[in-house]
Amino acid sequence: MNDVLDLDLGGFNHQNVIFGLRLTKKDEGFELVLDPCYGLAGTIQAAKVEIRMNPGKPGDRDAMDRH
């Protein structure tokens, strides 16, 4: 997330598990909502969002090196 406009996070502790993650387009940019299961919860609002994905299987060192 780039150009963060607002940040409201709470409940952070030694073990953070989210129940859900929602990304919504808003007039001023994007809003990311972290629904809590245990620990961390909140929202992040930003003007821009960038998502990067690397080909390969998780833990595939060669795929990570190609990025």
KAMOHU-V411300 format. One record per run of one state. SS is the DSSP state (H for helix, E for strand, - for the rest). FROM is the first residue (numbers start at 1). LEN is the number of residues. Records with the same first field share a line. If there is no record, write none. Layout:
BEGIN
SS: FROM-LEN + FROM-LEN
END
This chain:
BEGIN
-: 1-1 + 11-6 + 27-2 + 39-2 + 49-12 + 67-1
E: 2-9 + 17-10 + 29-10 + 41-8
H: 61-6
END
